[in-house]
Every structure is written in structure tokens, then in C-alpha cells.
């Protein structure tokens, strides 16, 4: 449910009387019942729900800080349970994600917005992992300063020689902080549509991806530009 | 330790039986958002009962004198004063609307004929003076009874004005406005035992004020991280110790309580005591942190204990023991298996308050379906009662309620899936000396008393 910026939630809309179903729909069916042991891994539905809540919270004109912090911490737990590999990129520094922050927030606390945005970026990688074969949605703007270089530069190196592409040194800098480990992942289906948003999962998914189209267009333009420099079609194109 | 659910036994010491006394508010099914009660507080004597609502209004009820002609009824509470405490504001700098909802009301101890209270919304605290006027002066020299000025040259004799009785008028006037000290939303205010200062707490900071001074406040706690990316915890409630004017506590969204001593340093970022119960690994879930978030903290009247409310339980702590609470009372343990649904509909973020009885022998807190729970600390018995119009015959005894958690539902029990999660009792108050309680159910205020024998 999309609410415009600054609109307070209406009680009646939000809190409809509903009987509570037993909490099993969100469980991974392969795991034992919840009553005794909580599942070790959250399902993607719980992840989606949490991301939705985060988006919704951030869209308030003045986010409820307690709600926001609790949702973010819960998301971190879910994230930790779903993707225990250490190859995840670290949270990029705040200047790296201003566009997403601007789109989502009206808060004057720019640092807070940037931190939430960077967490969302983090999560976008997880979304790709949990719903294979969703195409990777890189939410960050391509023209980032090279200051934020992640430690997994190794992955980018692999991309170069392994696929035989010749990356201009200057342009390589542009892509330094984009996590390309996704491109190497087995979950990645090369035949899928590349950087365009994947099949809609429902209104929630739509909401989450809509905002990234501006970034995606820009990224596409840049990539198309570099293609002219004899770079063979990379993964996903 | 008291168990979950209602045992069918009255709580409150000496087998109290609770009876309906009064209900205030509209009967309509359609609830106006502005009428939703957001805070309830008795004054120090219990003669006055204040409520604040989402529309920024304060309504004060006064207990009428006990009528000798009706020995079996205690004094009823009737409207004493109503005023608009806070108005919606617009912050032009941030393009934000500031809600007028009254988050908290705290009374000041009475020092003269007038009554004083502090009321706060998200950003601004106001000190209100409520005074009575039951006389007016008549016989002025310089003006008529109509108020028109008399021509001084036509006055030939002087008279002394006399005071004549008039219909009681209760006036509320704002005496101080404490503004612009909070970047984040104020969740608590607490008057110090010195009666000169008070604290106000928002999500990240706590400020200390002098009641006479509005243009300055001292920041005594600041948990805002340098880098907001590192923010993982917020302040959820704060309160001054009832007797030690240098001691206060504040609770967090991570289920911890810090006790601070203002004598140790100006900025109380380092706590004197840190209260946290270790997590039970067998009940760990993705929602563990959310349900551990403390929504209210209250010192006992004695000052020896404090009580905290988290989503599923109420805990009593001995101030001398930081490692774990001395008592844990389950409020609605049957909700533990429903946490995901409650997360989905945001009910898991509801902030329930709790309160002590005057003698500290019992504690009370609210739940869903207009249920509220009472725990007798001495007899270890607990009871679930309901605030509803159906049980609102004068002096009708309240019947204990029971929630059926599974299996066959007995007669008069209600199953978990039938609970109405829109009917939440977040705010309750207990008279400081007698067994009279005020329970806010959305837009209605219920007053219950114990049965007089």
C-alpha cells in the first residue's frame, strides 16, 4: 500500500480486524514446526515483509526511529541467517548512495537516510540470492567515486581476464565498487534479462524495484557506452 | 512467579473484587481519531485524574466529595476542566507536521490552591496551571457593572469593592512552554523529587529542565552515534527515582535499563547500573529483539524496585540486582506463537504501559481485546479483566476473563484467534492511595473500584 509522503496512516485502513492464523505460512517447509525451535533460516516472505516495512517507515515524513531501528535490526538478523558467506560487500560509505536516499527520504538527517539506503543496497544482493533466478538489481548509481573500493575486487578481476574482456583501466574504476560476485554466482542465469527488473512478484516487489529504474537506465547507458569500446557482452546482457 | 492467563482469582491483596464505577467518552462505534486517549494520570492525592488525547486536548476529572447520604458509593469523577494543550504545528524548516497528540501528562505536587501539570507532545512540553475562581469583585469605582469606564469627574463617593460568590470557573493557563530542545520524538517526562526540575526524554537524548527556566535545558544523556549508520538502539522511557533526586533510569529498545547518577558527571552517558536479563536461547526468534524492547519503566512508590514492560511480560527488578529481574509476569504468553502475524500488522510494536498500586503490592498492565491484567505480588495470583460497555452496570462486579490457547474452548473462554487487536489497552493508572483504577480503552475511559463491603 503506497502512502504519499507525510500522510499519516489511517487507523481503519491499517488495522483491519483479522483473525490470526497460526504462524506457519512464513516457514520454510523443510524446517520443523515453529512451536519448539525457531527456524534457523527465514523465508523470503519474511524478508520481503521486512523490506516493505523498512520502505514504508522511511517514506514517513518523520520516521518513527524506534520502529525503524527495530525493523532494521530484524532485517539484519534475517540477512545474517540467509547469507552467512563472508563475501558480501561491506556497507558502502554514505556518499556512495545519495540517489537512493533522495528517492526514499524526506528526512533531514542525511546520514540516517544514507545508512538505511546502504542497508537496502546490501539487501538487494540478498534478494537476488533468495529468489533465484532474479536478476541482480544494483541500486547504486554507476558514477560513484572510486573511494569506496570493496575488498572483493578480486571478483572484478576475474570478470576481466576470465571472460576475455578488455577493460579500459579508467573505466574499471567506475565499476570498482559494484559487487560482481553475483555475476559469478550459480544462481545467476545468464539467459535472463540482465539489469531490467525481473518478473513482478506482486505489489511489494514492484514497489521495491520501481525506484531503481532511473538508476538502471543510467547504468545501462554507461554500459552501452563502454560496449562501443569492444567490451564483449558481459553477463546478463 | 505468576503464570499466564487468568486464574479466576481476584488480585490486589485480600481477595479484592473489582467493580465497574464509571465510563467516560462517546458510545459510538465510529471512533474519531482525535478522541483516542493517549495518556492517563492521577495526581498525587488521587482527587484529580487527567487524560490526554490524540487531538491535543487535556480533560481533568475531579473526584466529588463523598456523599454522606450514599455511604456505599465512593466519590465519582466528574469533568473538572477541559482545555486544548497542544495544537498541530508545522515545522517549516523540515517540512514536517508535528502531531498534537499528548504523549504524557505528569502532575506536580500541589503547593497552593492551584494545580500544575506538565503535558507534552512529540516536541514541546508545557506547564499548565489549573486554578479555580469562585468569587468575583463587585463595586468597582472606576467602572460599571458592565465594565464600562466611569467618568472620573462624575464620581462623588468612593466605595470598597466586595467579593461575591459566583459559579465555579476552572481556568487552565499555560505558564511555561519548554520548546526547541528535542530533535527526536519525546516519549517521557518525569518530575524530580526536588519539585524544581524535571527530565524529558526522546529517542536519543534526555534533557534536564528547571521548571522556572524555559530557554535552557541541560542534556544529560546522549546516545546518538557520531555516525548514524551505527544506530541500533533508542531510548524508550525514562523516569526519576521517587526519593533520590540525583537518580534516574532509562530503558532501551534492546530491553536494557540503565540507572544513572547525576552526581557522577554532567553527561550521564556512563551508567551507574545496567540491568539486562540474559536471553533465553530456547525462545530465540527473529522477533526476539522487538519483543524485548521496553515500552515503559516505573519505579515502585517505595523506590526499592522498578518495573519494566516489554511486549509479552512485565518484570520487577530489585535496584540492587542488575543480572535479572526478581519477578516476571506473563501478560499474554499465548501471543508468542503469533509473533509473525503481529509483526505483519505492526501490533508487535504497540507500546503498553504499566503501573503500581499505591502500596506496591499489585501491578497492572493492558493487553488486547480491551483486556487488562493485574498481578498480586504477595499472593502470586493474577487476573484478566475486561473494560467493556457490556459490563457497565453501576457497581457490577467484573468477571475474570480467560483466553483459551488451544484444544477445547470452555464456556466463557475466548480463543486467541477471536481477540480483537484493534481494542488495545495501552494506558492505565492506579490511584495513589486507594483501589481505584482508570483504564483507557481507545476513546473511552473506564473507572473501576474495589467492592466496598
Interface residues (C-beta under 8 A of the other chain):
Chain A: X6 X8 X10 X11 X14 X15 X17 X18 X19 X20 X21 X22 X23 X26 X34 X35 X38 X42 X46 X49 X53 X61 X62 X64 X65 X66 X67 X69 X70 X72 X73 X74 X77 X78 X81 X91 X94 X106 X108 X109 X111 X112 X114 X115 X118
Chain B: X31 X33 X93 X94 X95 X96 X97 X99 X184 X185 X203 X204 X227 X228 X229 X230 X231 X232 X233 X234 X236 X253 X283 X284 X285 X286 X287 X289 X290 X293 X337 X338 X339 X340 X341 X342 X343 X344 X345 X346 X347 X349 X416 X417 X418 X419 X420 X421 X422
